[in-house]
Amino acid sequence: MKKVVLMIATVIVTATTFSCKENTERISSNTETEDLNNTASEDLALATSNNVNTESQYRYVTAPSGLSLREYNNLQSEKLAKMPYGTKVKILSEEGKATMNVCGIKGAMDEVEFNHKKGFAFNGYLSKYFPPERDITAKGYASELQKQFPEVTFTETVEGTPSKPINKETLILPNTPWHEAFGTAQRLFDFPSEFAFPNPKGKDAEIIFDGKPKKGIWISQLEISRKDNELQKIEYVYSSQKFNSKVTIEKEGDVMKITRTEEVK
């Protein structure tokens, strides 16, 4: 009898070591961003875990309306959950290289854990930097980041004259991709959510106008500079009777530089 029980146990253990291999063919797709036109969450939803080893094991969701947790490592597999903007998730394994392109954002499917569920998520919307909360200032955001990432820097200067000052704020984020810097700038400096991250491929110079500018705003537009289908600079330009303002996003070496310049008229 003991031999029979032992044989049954052996079969069970052996069976559990095998899993169905999912087809992991990679294609360019907009599937993962199908919900990104929805309104972003008002607050950050930070998930916690009891198995914290090092912060390098964790990433934050930066997709404004949340990121899908999928059963397998492809964008067509079943959705297990929606991980809200700002959620902290545990990385179980990384694919290591970009294998797909979603709306101009390169990435791959990493295995993650969220609310005790294991699955896969597109890492183009997972960042080591926690994204800014609504209404936080650039200075306040930089101060919070610096507690964990001292290489992040923030400076502010005032030029011009006392009656017509020119205020400048600059945030430096090392090793940050274009789309992540764009999302951070958009939230920190409150330019229209209707402006989606511009695809790197396109005209060398492009202007996208705000279809519904706020009352009192004379100019509201996104100006994009490219070279050989590579982004060179993204600027959000807006002005009113009282001020001229510009938010500039550009890459300098291994860092992304976000600068807001505001001139009081």
Secondary structure as GFF3:
##gff-version 3
##sequence-region A 1 265
A	DSSP	alpha_helix	2	16	.	.	.	ID=ss1
A	DSSP	three_ten_helix	31	33	.	.	.	ID=ss2
A	DSSP	three_ten_helix	55	57	.	.	.	ID=ss3
A	DSSP	beta_strand	58	61	.	.	.	ID=ss4
A	DSSP	beta_strand	67	70	.	.	.	ID=ss5
A	DSSP	beta_strand	79	83	.	.	.	ID=ss6
A	DSSP	beta_strand	88	93	.	.	.	ID=ss7
A	DSSP	beta_strand	100	102	.	.	.	ID=ss8
A	DSSP	beta_strand	105	107	.	.	.	ID=ss9
A	DSSP	beta_strand	109	114	.	.	.	ID=ss10
A	DSSP	beta_strand	117	122	.	.	.	ID=ss11
A	DSSP	three_ten_helix	123	125	.	.	.	ID=ss12
A	DSSP	beta_strand	126	127	.	.	.	ID=ss13
A	DSSP	alpha_helix	138	146	.	.	.	ID=ss14
A	DSSP	beta_strand	153	160	.	.	.	ID=ss15
A	DSSP	beta_strand	165	174	.	.	.	ID=ss16
A	DSSP	alpha_helix	178	188	.	.	.	ID=ss17
A	DSSP	beta_strand	205	209	.	.	.	ID=ss18
A	DSSP	beta_strand	217	227	.	.	.	ID=ss19
A	DSSP	beta_strand	230	240	.	.	.	ID=ss20
A	DSSP	beta_strand	243	252	.	.	.	ID=ss21
A	DSSP	beta_strand	255	264	.	.	.	ID=ss22
###
